[in-house]
Amino acid sequence: MHAVLCVVLTMGLLIASVRPRLPPLAPETSVAPPGTRAMWLWEREKPEAVVDWAKARSVTTIFAYYDPRADVTELTRLRALCDDAGIVLDALGGEPAWTTDHATALAWARAAAASGLFRGLHVDVEPYLLPAWEERQAALVPQLLRLLDQLALIGPPVELDVPFWLPTVQAGGENLADAVLARVDGVTVMSYRNTATGGNSMLGVADDLLRRAGKAAKPARLGAETQALGDCAYCTFHGGTDSAMRATLSDVDRAAQRYAAFEGIAVHQYDTWIALTG
């Protein structure tokens, strides 16, 4: 008995010393298949060129910037082309100021919903970009959550862009990532890294949020950056080739199949993505 106990204890110590592994495969979930892509479209571009690029890159969802004050002729054309191609079109909008300026945010959301052009609302608020974030975080977080509560009442599905470090913030004794996931229909994690796996990679930085999204039964996309970021070269694929980025994202796809929440990869953004060579 003593010998058996020693063996059990030894095995326990060995297991405890092993680095955590990826969660087990979850074939029973609706994990996005490899190659599933989305794309941010902030600028006004030719609808035909946008959809041709999207089809060539397996983009199934486009987040298209919507300004209620602007002419919607090109957006209407974009919606028609997306329908023909089987691509979902979501309204893209947001400002850090929306954290407290709920009237403007809700007016935008209602106009987007009433336009009939979009399936859902893709919101990019990022309150941590406000100058007051460091000093007034405790006051701003509840206001962000109230905004999400109000957006949910409008009708269309709401997807929120979130930083990968969101779980490090507490909101009234609750983890902010969990509080956000309870209020939205999905998230896109700004997992801006140019490697697939490892400690400081797309999956490495997004691991916690992917697990929390799985527990909340909410889909989570991972974000890939193509803009130039002078202060963080490893955060973007800018300066590389399109083929190299696609190879890295394929590695992300394969590893991310183990996360029940994985909804594919969203590329930020169209105008800098098409500028990648090769």
N, C-alpha and C positions, 0 to 999 in steps of 0.2 A: 504493500500500500504506500509506504514511504517513497519507494522508487517511482511509483506511478505519479504521486503528487509532485515529486521533483521534476518529472518530465513535463507535466501540465504547466507548472510554474515557469519552466524554461521556455516552453512554447509561447506562453503568454507574453513573456518579456520580449521574445523575438518578434512576435506580431506587433507589439506596441512600438518597437523600434523601427518598423517599416513605415516609409512615408505613405500618407493617404493616397489611395488610388482613385481613379475616376469611378463614378457610380456605375452599377451594373447596367447592362443593356435593358431597355424597357420596350420590347417589341409590341406590347399591348397599347402603347400610347400613339398619338397622332404626331409623332416627331416628323419635322419637315425632311423630305428626302434630300440627299446630297444635291447641290446645285441650285437650291431654292434661293432666289435673290430678290431684294427690294432695292429701291434707289430714291434718294432725295433729289428733287428738282426745284431749286430755289429761283433760278433765273427763267425768263421768258425765252423759250427756244422753239424752233420749228417742230410742230407736233410730229410730222412724218419722220424726221431724223431721230427724235426721241424714241418713238415706238420701234423704229428699225433697230436702233441700238439695243433697246430693251429685249426685243425678241432674240437678237443674236447672243445676248448674255444671260438668257434664262431668267430675266427679271419678270416676276409675276405680280409685283405691287409697286406702284409709283406714288411717292408722296409729293404732290405738286403744290407749290406755293399758291395760296389763294388770297387775293386782296379784294374785299367786297366793293371797293370803290373803282376797280379797274374793269375794263372791257373784258368780257369772258368769251369772245369769239374763238380765240386760240384754245382756251380750255375746253370749250364745247367740242372743237375739232379733235382735241386730244382725247376726250372721253369717248368719242365715236371710234377713233382708231384703237383705243385700248379695249373697247368692247369687242371689236372685230378680232383682236389678237388674244383675247382671254386674259387681259391684264386688269387688275384692280386699281382704281384711282382713288386715292385718299387726299383730303384737303390738308395742306401743310401750313402751319402758322404758329406764331408764338414770339413773345418778348419776355425778358426777365421782369419787366414792369408788370406783366400780367399777374404776377404773384400777388400783388395788392390791388391792381386795377382790374377787378373782376368784371366791371361793366363792359370794358372794351373787349375782353376775352370772350365773354358770353355773347356779345353782339356779333363778333366774328363767327363763333360757332353756330349761332342761329342762322346767319346768312349763308354759311357753307351748307348747312343742312337743308335750307330752303331752296338752294340753287338747283338741286337735283343732279348735280354733277359728280358727287362723291359717295363712295361707300361708307367711309368713316372719317374721323378727325385725327390727324397726326399732330400732336401738340409738342412744341419745343419751348419750354418756359425757362429753365435753368436759373432758378433764383439765386444760386451761389455766385452768379456774375454781378449781382447788385452790390454797390459799394458798401451797403449796410449789412451784408450777410454775416461778416465776422462778429459785428457788435450786436446784431438783432436777430440772430438765427432762431432763438427760442420763440420770437414773435412771428417770424416769417414762415416757419414751417407749418403752423396751424392754418395760416392763410392759404398756403399752397394746397393743403388738404381740403380746405373748404372750396377752393376753386375746382378741384377734381370732383367733389361731390356735386357741384352745380353743373359741371359739364356733363356728367353722367345722366342728368335729368333731361337733357336736350333730345336724346334719341339715338343718333349714330354711335357706333362703337368708338371708344376713345383709346388711342395708343399714345404713350408718353415716352419721349426721349429721356433717359436717365443716365447719370454717370455711374461707372462701375463701382465707385466707392460709396454709393448711396447707403449700403448697410452699416456704414460706420457712424451714421447720424441717428440720434435718438429723438423721438417725438413724443413727449409726454409719457415717458416710460415705455414706449413702444418703438421698435425698430422702424425707421422711416421707410426702408424698402418694403417691409411687410405692410405698412400703412398705405403706401402708394399702390401696391399690388391688389389690395383689398378694394380699391376705388376705380381702377381702370380695367379695360378689356385686354390690354397687352402692353408690353414695354419693348423699346429698342435700347439695348445697353450700348453706351458709347465706349465700346471696348477697343479703343483706338491703339492698336499695336500692329507691327508688321511681321510678327511671327505667330505661328499657330498654337503651339503648346509650350509648356514650361512655366516657370514662375512669373515672368513678366511678358506674357503673351496674351493674345485675344482670349483664349479659354482660361488662362491663368488668372487674369484680372476679373473675368466675368463669372468664375465658378460659383461664388457665393450667391450672386443674384440668380443664376440659372437654377440653383438648388431651391432657393426661396420661391421662385416662380413655379417650379414644379410642385412644391407643396401647396401653393395657392391655386394650382390648376389654371395658370394664366400663361399664354404664349410669350416667349421672349426671343427677339431677334438679337443678333450681335452686329455691331456697327464696325465698318472698315473705312478708314479715312484715306482720301487721295489728295487733299489740299496740302500745300506747302506749310509746314509747321517748323519755323526756324528754331524754336526752343526745344523741340522734341523730334528728332529725326526718326527715332524708332517707333513713333506714334502714327506714322503715315507711310503709305506706299508711294508717295510723291517722289519723283526722281528715278523710280524703277520702271519696269515694263508691265504692261497689262498681263502678259502671259505669266510672269513671275507672281503677280498678285493672285491670279486665278489659281495657280498651283498651291499657294499658301492657303487660300480660302478652301480649296478642296481638302487640304489636310484638316482644317477646322471642321468641315462638314463631317468627315469620317469620325473624328474624335467626339464631336458634339452629339452624335446619334445616341450616346449614353445618357443624355439629359432629356427627361420627359418633356420639358418646356421648350426645347429648341425649335425655333420657327424659321430658321434660315439666317442669311446674312444680308444686311442692308449696306449699300455702298454710298458714302458721302463724298462727292456729290456728282451729278451728271457732267457738268462742264469740266471738272478736273479729271474725272474718270476717262472721258474720251481723249483727254490730252496725254494720257499715258502712252508711250510708244511700245511697239513690239506686241 
